[in-house]
Amino acid sequence: MAGLFLLPIISSLAWLLFLHYNNIPLKQGRKGFMYILAISVLLILTLTALLWLTAYQHQAY
């Protein structure tokens, strides 16, 4: 879970390599970076909420 911050970095690097390999300009591939960022933030927020919710279950007993 602690290494989750690497998800957007690795995904962005893979997207950058894909754009470079296919000779697509960065300006044209900007939308892909936005999708990577949005999905990563959504995933991180969801997992954080799940950890926060389940932490109280263990304290109640």
C-alpha positions as CSV (number, residue, x, y, z in Angstrom):
1,M,0.0,0.0,0.0
2,A,2.9,2.4,0.8
3,G,4.2,2.0,-2.8
4,L,0.9,3.1,-4.3
5,F,2.3,6.5,-5.1
6,L,4.4,4.8,-7.8
7,L,1.3,3.9,-9.8
8,P,0.8,7.2,-11.6
9,I,4.6,7.6,-12.1
10,I,5.0,4.1,-13.7
11,S,1.7,4.5,-15.7
12,S,2.8,8.0,-17.0
13,L,6.2,6.6,-17.9
14,A,4.6,3.7,-19.8
15,W,2.3,6.2,-21.6
16,L,5.3,8.5,-22.5
17,L,7.2,5.5,-23.9
18,F,4.1,4.5,-25.9
19,L,3.8,8.0,-27.3
20,H,7.5,8.2,-28.2
21,Y,7.5,4.7,-29.8
22,N,4.5,5.6,-32.0
23,N,5.8,9.1,-32.8
24,I,2.8,10.8,-31.3
25,P,3.4,14.3,-29.9
26,L,3.0,15.0,-26.2
27,K,0.4,17.6,-26.9
28,Q,-1.8,15.0,-28.6
29,G,-1.2,12.5,-25.8
30,R,-2.1,14.9,-22.9
31,K,-5.6,13.4,-22.5
32,G,-4.0,10.1,-21.7
33,F,-2.0,11.7,-18.9
34,M,-5.2,13.2,-17.5
35,Y,-6.9,9.8,-17.5
36,I,-3.9,8.2,-15.8
37,L,-4.0,10.9,-13.1
38,A,-7.8,10.7,-12.6
39,I,-7.8,6.9,-12.3
40,S,-4.9,6.9,-10.0
41,V,-6.4,9.5,-7.7
42,L,-9.7,7.6,-7.7
43,L,-8.0,4.3,-6.8
44,I,-5.9,5.9,-4.1
45,L,-8.9,7.6,-2.5
46,T,-11.0,4.4,-2.7
47,L,-8.3,2.3,-1.0
48,T,-7.7,5.0,1.6
49,A,-11.4,5.1,2.4
50,L,-11.5,1.3,2.7
51,L,-8.6,1.3,5.1
52,W,-10.1,4.1,7.1
53,L,-13.5,2.3,7.3
54,T,-12.0,-1.1,8.2
55,A,-9.7,0.4,10.9
56,Y,-12.6,1.2,13.1
57,Q,-13.9,-2.4,12.9
58,H,-10.7,-3.7,14.6
59,Q,-10.9,-1.1,17.4
60,A,-14.5,-1.9,18.3
61,Y,-13.6,-5.4,19.6
